[in-house]
Amino acid sequence: MFTEVTNEEGYPIPPTNEDFQKNLNFRVTLRRFLRWSEEQAAEVGLTPAQHQLLVAIKGHPGPRPPAVREIADYLLLQSHSAVGLVDRAEAAGVVRRTPDPDDARVVRVELTDKGDKLVTDLTTAHLAKLHELATALNDRVNSDRQD
């Protein structure tokens, strides 16, 4: 279930106090980022789940918007939960459903102009914040190596 770090003889190496401290620092930093991200979404009137939905749609590869089933896969949701999320996002005016031109059973979900602007603005801010975090974590790792 877990991957263990082993020595040359194959015996597990238990984590040190420093390993726990680094793990704590990383997890706190990650949680702060997630909280910041939730606050950014709320400031523009989105729930964190709606923000994730917009990212999933905008980041979907291929020439067509994602199907609800694909959105569920991206967001690790059951299909009925993804349908409810799309319903709420559609009511908020950030997405719209479109029929698949080749398969009438498939519903695709695309961004509205409002949704596209929101996700673009949020992603711009998130990329800047991630760059800050990566620099801070990298500095931390490099300072630990020099100690």
N, C-alpha and C positions, 0 to 999 in steps of 0.2 A: 504494500500500500504506500509506504513512504520510501523515498530514495535516501539511502544512508551514505554518508561520507566515510570512506574506509581508508585505512593505512595500507602500506605496501603488502602487508601479510593478509589483507582482506578483513581485518577486524574493524568494527565500527569505531569511529572517533566521536566521543560525546561533545556536544557544543560547549564552548567556554562561556564564562560570564560576558566576555567581550562580544561573542556571537549573539547572545541574548540582547545585549545593549544595542547592537547594530540592527538586529531584527526589530526591536522596539522602535528605534529611530525611523527605520524604513516604514513600518506600519503606521506610525503616528503621522509621518509626512504624507503617506498615501491617503490616510483618512482625512487629513486637512485639505488635501487636494479635492477629494470627493465632496467634502462639505462645501468648499469654495465653489465647486462646479454646480452643486445643487442650488446655492445662493444665486449664482449667475443665471441659471435657468429661471428661477423664481422672479428675478428682477425683470425679466421680459415676459412674464406671464405663463411660463411653461412649468410643468412638473418635471422632475428628473427623468421619469419614464418617457414623457413626450420628447424631451431633448434627445434621449437615446434613440427614439423612433426616427427623429429627423436625421440624426447622424447615420442610422442604418439605411435610410432611403437615399441620402446624398452619397454615401460611400458604396452603395451597391454597384458592383461591376456589371458591365453589359449594356446593351442598347435600350433595354426596356426597364421600367421601374420594377421594383421587387413585388412579388406576390405576397399576400398575407402570410402564407406558409413560410416563405423565406424570411420575412420579418420576425416571425415567431422563432425561427432557428437562430437568427442573429441575436435576439434579445433573451434567448433561453426561456421562452414562454410556451405555454400550451396554445394551440391555435385559437381557442375561444377567448383566452386572455388577450392575445394580439388583436383579435377583432374588437374587443372592448376598448383597447387602447387607441386603435384607429378610429373607432366611433367618436371618442372624446376629442381626439386631435382634429378630426373632420369638423366637429361642432365648433372648435376653436378657430377654424379657418386656416390651419397650417398644412393640411393634406387634403387630397381628394382621391376618391376611388375611380379607377378606369377599368373597363372590361379588357381582357386580353383579346387581341384581334384574332388569335388562332384557336383559342379554347374558351368557350363561353362559360365554363365552370370556374375559370380562374379570374380572380379580381386582383388587379395591380394597384399599388398605392404610390402616388406621386406628390411632390411638394407643390404647394401653391407659391405664388410670388412672396407672400408674407412668410411662409415656412422656410423658403430658400434664403431669404434675407436673414431671418433669425438664426438659422443653423450656420450660415456663413459668418455672421458676426460673432456668435458664440465660439465657433471653431477657431477663429482668429485669436480671440482672447485665450482660449485653452492652449493653443500651440505656444503662445508667448509664456504662459504659466508653466507649461511642461518644460520649456527650454530653461526657465529659471530653476525648476526642480531638478532637472538633469544636471545642471551646472552645480547646484548645491550638493547633490548626492555624489557627483564625481569628485568635487573638492573634498567631501567627507571621506570618501574611499581613499583618495590620494594622501590625505593627511594621516589616515590610519596606517597606511603602508610606510610612511616616513617615521612614525613613532616607534 
